[in-house]
Amino acid sequence: MIEDCNAGKIDMIITKSISRSATNTLNCLRFIRELKEKNIPAFFENINADTTR
C-alpha cells in the first residue's frame, strides 16, 4: 500500500480499525506521518479518526 501511495495510485486510506494499518503503535505513527507528508489522508472508522482534521 505504501508503494501505491508513493506511485500516486492512492489518494486516501480508509480502514475499519487502526490496528489493521500497522503491527504496532510506532509503525502506525510512522505510516500516518509518511502519508501526511504526501498529503494522503487516512480515516479509521472504529475510532472516527480522520487525519485531515
Distance bins in CASP14 RR format, pairs under 12 A and 6 or more apart:
PFRMAT RR
TARGET T0000
AUTHOR 0000-0000-0000
RMODE 2
METHOD distances of the structure
MODEL  1
1 7 0 0 0 0 0 1 0 0 0 0 0
1 8 0 0 0 0 0 1 0 0 0 0 0
1 9 0 0 0 0 1 0 0 0 0 0 0
1 10 1 0 0 1 0 0 0 0 0 0 0
1 12 0 0 0 0 0 1 0 0 0 0 0
1 13 1 0 0 1 0 0 0 0 0 0 0
1 14 0 0 0 0 0 1 0 0 0 0 0
1 15 0 0 0 0 1 0 0 0 0 0 0
1 20 0 0 0 0 0 1 0 0 0 0 0
1 21 0 0 0 0 1 0 0 0 0 0 0
1 22 0 0 0 0 0 1 0 0 0 0 0
1 31 0 0 0 0 1 0 0 0 0 0 0
1 34 0 0 0 0 0 1 0 0 0 0 0
1 35 0 0 0 0 1 0 0 0 0 0 0
1 40 0 0 0 0 0 1 0 0 0 0 0
1 42 0 0 0 0 0 1 0 0 0 0 0
2 8 0 0 0 0 0 1 0 0 0 0 0
2 9 0 0 0 0 0 1 0 0 0 0 0
2 10 0 0 0 0 1 0 0 0 0 0 0
2 13 0 0 0 0 0 1 0 0 0 0 0
2 21 0 0 0 0 0 1 0 0 0 0 0
2 22 0 0 0 0 0 1 0 0 0 0 0
2 27 0 0 0 0 0 1 0 0 0 0 0
2 30 0 0 0 0 0 1 0 0 0 0 0
2 31 1 0 0 1 0 0 0 0 0 0 0
2 32 0 0 0 0 0 1 0 0 0 0 0
2 33 0 0 0 0 0 1 0 0 0 0 0
2 34 1 0 0 1 0 0 0 0 0 0 0
2 35 0 0 0 0 1 0 0 0 0 0 0
2 37 0 0 0 0 0 1 0 0 0 0 0
2 38 0 0 0 0 1 0 0 0 0 0 0
2 40 0 0 0 0 0 1 0 0 0 0 0
2 42 0 0 0 0 0 1 0 0 0 0 0
3 9 0 0 0 0 1 0 0 0 0 0 0
3 10 0 0 0 0 1 0 0 0 0 0 0
3 34 0 0 0 0 0 1 0 0 0 0 0
4 10 1 0 1 0 0 0 0 0 0 0 0
4 11 0 0 0 0 0 1 0 0 0 0 0
4 12 0 0 0 0 0 1 0 0 0 0 0
4 13 0 0 0 0 1 0 0 0 0 0 0
4 35 0 0 0 0 0 1 0 0 0 0 0
4 38 0 0 0 0 0 1 0 0 0 0 0
4 40 0 0 0 0 0 1 0 0 0 0 0
5 11 0 0 0 0 1 0 0 0 0 0 0
5 12 0 0 0 0 1 0 0 0 0 0 0
5 13 1 0 0 1 0 0 0 0 0 0 0
5 31 0 0 0 0 1 0 0 0 0 0 0
5 32 0 0 0 0 0 1 0 0 0 0 0
5 34 1 0 0 1 0 0 0 0 0 0 0
5 35 1 0 0 1 0 0 0 0 0 0 0
5 36 0 0 0 0 0 1 0 0 0 0 0
5 37 0 0 0 0 0 1 0 0 0 0 0
5 38 1 0 1 0 0 0 0 0 0 0 0
5 39 0 0 0 0 0 1 0 0 0 0 0
5 40 1 0 1 0 0 0 0 0 0 0 0
5 41 0 0 0 0 0 1 0 0 0 0 0
5 42 0 0 0 0 0 1 0 0 0 0 0
6 34 0 0 0 0 1 0 0 0 0 0 0
6 35 0 0 0 0 0 1 0 0 0 0 0
6 37 0 0 0 0 0 1 0 0 0 0 0
6 38 1 0 0 1 0 0 0 0 0 0 0
6 40 0 0 0 0 1 0 0 0 0 0 0
7 38 0 0 0 0 0 1 0 0 0 0 0
7 40 0 0 0 0 0 1 0 0 0 0 0
8 35 0 0 0 0 0 1 0 0 0 0 0
8 38 0 0 0 0 1 0 0 0 0 0 0
8 39 0 0 0 0 0 1 0 0 0 0 0
8 40 0 0 0 0 1 0 0 0 0 0 0
9 38 0 0 0 0 0 1 0 0 0 0 0
9 40 0 0 0 0 0 1 0 0 0 0 0
10 35 0 0 0 0 1 0 0 0 0 0 0
10 38 0 0 0 0 1 0 0 0 0 0 0
10 39 0 0 0 0 0 1 0 0 0 0 0
10 40 1 0 0 1 0 0 0 0 0 0 0
10 41 0 0 0 0 0 1 0 0 0 0 0
10 42 0 0 0 0 0 1 0 0 0 0 0
11 35 0 0 0 0 0 1 0 0 0 0 0
11 38 0 0 0 0 1 0 0 0 0 0 0
11 39 0 0 0 0 1 0 0 0 0 0 0
11 40 1 0 0 1 0 0 0 0 0 0 0
11 41 0 0 0 0 1 0 0 0 0 0 0
11 42 0 0 0 0 0 1 0 0 0 0 0
11 52 0 0 0 0 0 1 0 0 0 0 0
12 35 0 0 0 0 1 0 0 0 0 0 0
12 38 0 0 0 0 0 1 0 0 0 0 0
12 39 0 0 0 0 0 1 0 0 0 0 0
12 40 1 0 0 1 0 0 0 0 0 0 0
12 41 1 0 1 0 0 0 0 0 0 0 0
12 42 1 0 0 1 0 0 0 0 0 0 0
12 43 1 0 0 1 0 0 0 0 0 0 0
12 44 0 0 0 0 0 1 0 0 0 0 0
12 50 0 0 0 0 1 0 0 0 0 0 0
12 51 0 0 0 0 1 0 0 0 0 0 0
12 52 0 0 0 0 1 0 0 0 0 0 0
13 20 0 0 0 0 0 1 0 0 0 0 0
13 21 1 0 0 1 0 0 0 0 0 0 0
13 22 0 0 0 0 0 1 0 0 0 0 0
13 28 0 0 0 0 0 1 0 0 0 0 0
13 31 0 0 0 0 1 0 0 0 0 0 0
13 32 0 0 0 0 1 0 0 0 0 0 0
13 34 0 0 0 0 0 1 0 0 0 0 0
13 35 1 0 0 1 0 0 0 0 0 0 0
13 36 0 0 0 0 0 1 0 0 0 0 0
13 38 0 0 0 0 0 1 0 0 0 0 0
13 40 1 0 0 1 0 0 0 0 0 0 0
13 41 1 0 0 1 0 0 0 0 0 0 0
13 42 1 0 1 0 0 0 0 0 0 0 0
13 43 1 0 0 1 0 0 0 0 0 0 0
13 44 0 0 0 0 1 0 0 0 0 0 0
13 45 0 0 0 0 0 1 0 0 0 0 0
13 49 0 0 0 0 0 1 0 0 0 0 0
13 50 0 0 0 0 0 1 0 0 0 0 0
13 51 0 0 0 0 1 0 0 0 0 0 0
13 52 0 0 0 0 0 1 0 0 0 0 0
14 20 0 0 0 0 0 1 0 0 0 0 0
14 21 0 0 0 0 0 1 0 0 0 0 0
14 35 0 0 0 0 0 1 0 0 0 0 0
14 40 0 0 0 0 0 1 0 0 0 0 0
14 41 0 0 0 0 1 0 0 0 0 0 0
14 42 1 0 0 1 0 0 0 0 0 0 0
14 43 1 0 1 0 0 0 0 0 0 0 0
14 44 0 0 0 0 1 0 0 0 0 0 0
14 45 1 0 0 1 0 0 0 0 0 0 0
14 46 0 0 0 0 0 1 0 0 0 0 0
14 49 0 0 0 0 0 1 0 0 0 0 0
14 50 0 0 0 0 1 0 0 0 0 0 0
14 51 0 0 0 0 0 1 0 0 0 0 0
14 52 0 0 0 0 0 1 0 0 0 0 0
15 21 1 0 1 0 0 0 0 0 0 0 0
15 22 0 0 0 0 0 1 0 0 0 0 0
15 28 0 0 0 0 0 1 0 0 0 0 0
15 31 0 0 0 0 0 1 0 0 0 0 0
15 32 0 0 0 0 0 1 0 0 0 0 0
15 35 0 0 0 0 0 1 0 0 0 0 0
15 41 0 0 0 0 0 1 0 0 0 0 0
15 42 1 0 0 1 0 0 0 0 0 0 0
15 43 1 0 0 1 0 0 0 0 0 0 0
15 44 1 0 1 0 0 0 0 0 0 0 0
15 45 1 0 0 1 0 0 0 0 0 0 0
15 46 0 0 0 0 1 0 0 0 0 0 0
15 47 0 0 0 0 0 1 0 0 0 0 0
15 49 0 0 0 0 0 1 0 0 0 0 0
15 50 0 0 0 0 0 1 0 0 0 0 0
15 51 0 0 0 0 0 1 0 0 0 0 0
16 43 0 0 0 0 0 1 0 0 0 0 0
16 44 1 0 0 1 0 0 0 0 0 0 0
16 45 1 0 1 0 0 0 0 0 0 0 0
16 46 1 0 0 1 0 0 0 0 0 0 0
16 47 0 0 0 0 0 1 0 0 0 0 0
16 48 0 0 0 0 0 1 0 0 0 0 0
16 49 0 0 0 0 0 1 0 0 0 0 0
17 28 0 0 0 0 0 1 0 0 0 0 0
17 43 0 0 0 0 0 1 0 0 0 0 0
17 44 1 0 0 1 0 0 0 0 0 0 0
17 45 1 0 0 1 0 0 0 0 0 0 0
17 46 1 0 1 0 0 0 0 0 0 0 0
17 47 0 0 0 0 1 0 0 0 0 0 0
17 48 0 0 0 0 0 1 0 0 0 0 0
17 49 0 0 0 0 0 1 0 0 0 0 0
18 24 0 0 0 0 0 1 0 0 0 0 0
18 25 0 0 0 0 1 0 0 0 0 0 0
18 27 0 0 0 0 0 1 0 0 0 0 0
18 28 1 0 0 1 0 0 0 0 0 0 0
18 29 0 0 0 0 0 1 0 0 0 0 0
18 31 0 0 0 0 0 1 0 0 0 0 0
18 32 0 0 0 0 1 0 0 0 0 0 0
18 42 0 0 0 0 1 0 0 0 0 0 0
18 43 0 0 0 0 0 1 0 0 0 0 0
18 44 1 0 1 0 0 0 0 0 0 0 0
18 45 0 0 0 0 1 0 0 0 0 0 0
18 46 1 0 0 1 0 0 0 0 0 0 0
18 47 1 0 0 1 0 0 0 0 0 0 0
18 48 0 0 0 0 0 1 0 0 0 0 0
18 49 1 0 0 1 0 0 0 0 0 0 0
18 50 0 0 0 0 0 1 0 0 0 0 0
18 51 0 0 0 0 0 1 0 0 0 0 0
19 25 0 0 0 0 1 0 0 0 0 0 0
19 27 0 0 0 0 0 1 0 0 0 0 0
19 28 0 0 0 0 1 0 0 0 0 0 0
19 44 0 0 0 0 1 0 0 0 0 0 0
19 45 0 0 0 0 0 1 0 0 0 0 0
19 46 0 0 0 0 1 0 0 0 0 0 0
19 47 0 0 0 0 0 1 0 0 0 0 0
20 28 0 0 0 0 1 0 0 0 0 0 0
20 31 0 0 0 0 0 1 0 0 0 0 0
20 42 0 0 0 0 0 1 0 0 0 0 0
20 44 0 0 0 0 1 0 0 0 0 0 0
20 45 0 0 0 0 1 0 0 0 0 0 0
20 46 0 0 0 0 1 0 0 0 0 0 0
20 47 0 0 0 0 0 1 0 0 0 0 0
21 27 0 0 0 0 1 0 0 0 0 0 0
21 28 1 0 1 0 0 0 0 0 0 0 0
21 29 0 0 0 0 0 1 0 0 0 0 0
21 30 0 0 0 0 0 1 0 0 0 0 0
21 31 1 0 0 1 0 0 0 0 0 0 0
21 32 0 0 0 0 1 0 0 0 0 0 0
21 34 0 0 0 0 0 1 0 0 0 0 0
21 35 0 0 0 0 1 0 0 0 0 0 0
21 42 1 0 0 1 0 0 0 0 0 0 0
21 43 0 0 0 0 0 1 0 0 0 0 0
21 44 1 0 0 1 0 0 0 0 0 0 0
21 45 0 0 0 0 0 1 0 0 0 0 0
21 46 0 0 0 0 0 1 0 0 0 0 0
21 47 0 0 0 0 0 1 0 0 0 0 0
21 49 0 0 0 0 0 1 0 0 0 0 0
21 51 0 0 0 0 0 1 0 0 0 0 0
22 28 1 1 0 0 0 0 0 0 0 0 0
22 29 0 0 0 0 1 0 0 0 0 0 0
22 30 1 0 0 1 0 0 0 0 0 0 0
22 31 1 0 1 0 0 0 0 0 0 0 0
22 32 0 0 0 0 1 0 0 0 0 0 0
22 33 0 0 0 0 0 1 0 0 0 0 0
22 34 0 0 0 0 0 1 0 0 0 0 0
22 35 0 0 0 0 0 1 0 0 0 0 0
22 42 0 0 0 0 0 1 0 0 0 0 0
22 44 0 0 0 0 0 1 0 0 0 0 0
23 30 0 0 0 0 0 1 0 0 0 0 0
23 31 0 0 0 0 0 1 0 0 0 0 0
24 30 0 0 0 0 1 0 0 0 0 0 0
24 31 0 0 0 0 0 1 0 0 0 0 0
25 31 0 0 0 0 0 1 0 0 0 0 0
25 32 0 0 0 0 0 1 0 0 0 0 0
26 32 0 0 0 0 0 1 0 0 0 0 0
26 33 0 0 0 0 0 1 0 0 0 0 0
27 33 0 0 0 0 0 1 0 0 0 0 0
27 34 0 0 0 0 0 1 0 0 0 0 0
28 34 0 0 0 0 0 1 0 0 0 0 0
28 35 0 0 0 0 0 1 0 0 0 0 0
28 42 0 0 0 0 1 0 0 0 0 0 0
28 44 0 0 0 0 1 0 0 0 0 0 0
28 47 0 0 0 0 0 1 0 0 0 0 0
28 49 0 0 0 0 0 1 0 0 0 0 0
28 51 0 0 0 0 0 1 0 0 0 0 0
29 35 0 0 0 0 0 1 0 0 0 0 0
29 36 0 0 0 0 0 1 0 0 0 0 0
29 42 0 0 0 0 0 1 0 0 0 0 0
29 51 0 0 0 0 0 1 0 0 0 0 0
30 36 0 0 0 0 0 1 0 0 0 0 0
30 37 0 0 0 0 0 1 0 0 0 0 0
31 37 0 0 0 0 0 1 0 0 0 0 0
31 38 0 0 0 0 0 1 0 0 0 0 0
31 40 0 0 0 0 0 1 0 0 0 0 0
31 42 0 0 0 0 1 0 0 0 0 0 0
31 44 0 0 0 0 0 1 0 0 0 0 0
31 51 0 0 0 0 0 1 0 0 0 0 0
32 38 0 0 0 0 0 1 0 0 0 0 0
32 40 0 0 0 0 1 0 0 0 0 0 0
32 41 0 0 0 0 1 0 0 0 0 0 0
32 42 1 0 1 0 0 0 0 0 0 0 0
32 43 0 0 0 0 0 1 0 0 0 0 0
32 44 0 0 0 0 1 0 0 0 0 0 0
32 49 0 0 0 0 1 0 0 0 0 0 0
32 50 0 0 0 0 0 1 0 0 0 0 0
32 51 1 0 1 0 0 0 0 0 0 0 0
32 52 0 0 0 0 0 1 0 0 0 0 0
33 40 0 0 0 0 0 1 0 0 0 0 0
33 42 0 0 0 0 0 1 0 0 0 0 0
33 51 0 0 0 0 1 0 0 0 0 0 0
34 40 0 0 0 0 1 0 0 0 0 0 0
34 42 0 0 0 0 0 1 0 0 0 0 0
34 51 0 0 0 0 0 1 0 0 0 0 0
35 41 1 0 0 1 0 0 0 0 0 0 0
35 42 1 0 1 0 0 0 0 0 0 0 0
35 43 0 0 0 0 0 1 0 0 0 0 0
35 44 0 0 0 0 0 1 0 0 0 0 0
35 51 1 0 0 1 0 0 0 0 0 0 0
35 52 0 0 0 0 0 1 0 0 0 0 0
36 42 0 0 0 0 1 0 0 0 0 0 0
36 50 0 0 0 0 0 1 0 0 0 0 0
36 51 1 0 0 1 0 0 0 0 0 0 0
36 52 0 0 0 0 1 0 0 0 0 0 0
36 53 0 0 0 0 0 1 0 0 0 0 0
37 51 0 0 0 0 0 1 0 0 0 0 0
38 51 0 0 0 0 0 1 0 0 0 0 0
39 51 0 0 0 0 0 1 0 0 0 0 0
39 52 0 0 0 0 1 0 0 0 0 0 0
40 51 0 0 0 0 1 0 0 0 0 0 0
40 52 0 0 0 0 1 0 0 0 0 0 0
41 49 0 0 0 0 0 1 0 0 0 0 0
41 50 1 0 0 1 0 0 0 0 0 0 0
41 51 1 0 1 0 0 0 0 0 0 0 0
41 52 1 0 1 0 0 0 0 0 0 0 0
41 53 0 0 0 0 1 0 0 0 0 0 0
42 49 0 0 0 0 1 0 0 0 0 0 0
42 50 1 0 0 1 0 0 0 0 0 0 0
42 51 1 0 1 0 0 0 0 0 0 0 0
42 52 0 0 0 0 1 0 0 0 0 0 0
42 53 0 0 0 0 0 1 0 0 0 0 0
43 49 1 0 0 1 0 0 0 0 0 0 0
43 50 1 0 1 0 0 0 0 0 0 0 0
43 51 1 0 0 1 0 0 0 0 0 0 0
43 52 0 0 0 0 1 0 0 0 0 0 0
43 53 0 0 0 0 0 1 0 0 0 0 0
44 50 1 0 0 1 0 0 0 0 0 0 0
44 51 0 0 0 0 1 0 0 0 0 0 0
END
